[in-house]
Amino acid sequence: MKDEHTDGARVYAELRGADRAAEMQDLAQGTGAEAVIADLSLEFVFGKVWGRGGLDRKQRSLVTIGVLIALRQPAELENHLRVGLTNGLTLAEVEEAIVQTAPYAGFPAAWAAARALANVSSDRKDAPG
C-alpha cells in the first residue's frame, strides 16, 4: 500500500522547501484542528492530488492559482504564486493568468491577485542571492 503521508511530505518539500515541510510534519503530529488539517493536507492534497500524473506541476500550479484568485484567498494565493514560480511559471505567465481571470472571477479578485503577485515579486527581489 502506498504511504500518501510520506509521499505528500516529499512533494510538499519539493514545492515549499525542506524547512517548511518539516514544520508541516511537526504540525501534523500535534493535536487539535490544525494538526488534523496539516495531516490531511500532506496525505490528500500533496500525497494524492499533487502527486498524481496527468498534469505537470507547472500546469497544476496554474490551475491552483486560478482557483485561489476566484475564491479570493490572497494569503494562500501568495503561497501558490511562489510554488508556481518554483514550478516554472514566469512572472509574465502569471500576470496573463491574472488578466484572464478578471472577466470570470471579477475585477476585484483580479486586482487582489495582482497585489499578491506584486508582494511575491518584491519578496523575490529582496531575497539574498
Secondary structure in CASP SS format (residue, H / E / C, confidence):
PFRMAT SS
TARGET T0000
AUTHOR 0000-0000-0000
METHOD secondary structure of the structure
MODEL  1
M C 1.00
K C 1.00
D C 1.00
E H 1.00
H H 1.00
T H 1.00
D H 1.00
G H 1.00
A H 1.00
R H 1.00
V H 1.00
Y H 1.00
A H 1.00
E H 1.00
L H 1.00
R H 1.00
G C 1.00
A H 1.00
D H 1.00
R H 1.00
A H 1.00
A H 1.00
E H 1.00
M H 1.00
Q H 1.00
D H 1.00
L H 1.00
A H 1.00
Q C 1.00
G C 1.00
T C 1.00
G C 1.00
A H 1.00
E H 1.00
A H 1.00
V H 1.00
I H 1.00
A H 1.00
D H 1.00
L H 1.00
S H 1.00
L H 1.00
E H 1.00
F H 1.00
V H 1.00
F H 1.00
G H 1.00
K H 1.00
V H 1.00
W C 1.00
G C 1.00
R C 1.00
G C 1.00
G C 1.00
L C 1.00
D C 1.00
R H 1.00
K H 1.00
Q H 1.00
R H 1.00
S H 1.00
L H 1.00
V H 1.00
T H 1.00
I H 1.00
G H 1.00
V H 1.00
L H 1.00
I H 1.00
A H 1.00
L C 1.00
R C 1.00
Q C 1.00
P H 1.00
A H 1.00
E H 1.00
L H 1.00
E H 1.00
N H 1.00
H H 1.00
L H 1.00
R H 1.00
V H 1.00
G H 1.00
L H 1.00
T H 1.00
N C 1.00
G C 1.00
L C 1.00
T C 1.00
L H 1.00
A H 1.00
E H 1.00
V H 1.00
E H 1.00
E H 1.00
A H 1.00
I H 1.00
V H 1.00
Q H 1.00
T H 1.00
A H 1.00
P H 1.00
Y H 1.00
A H 1.00
G C 1.00
F H 1.00
P H 1.00
A H 1.00
A H 1.00
W H 1.00
A H 1.00
A H 1.00
A H 1.00
R H 1.00
A H 1.00
L H 1.00
A H 1.00
N H 1.00
V H 1.00
S H 1.00
S H 1.00
D H 1.00
R H 1.00
K H 1.00
D H 1.00
A C 1.00
P C 1.00
G C 1.00
END
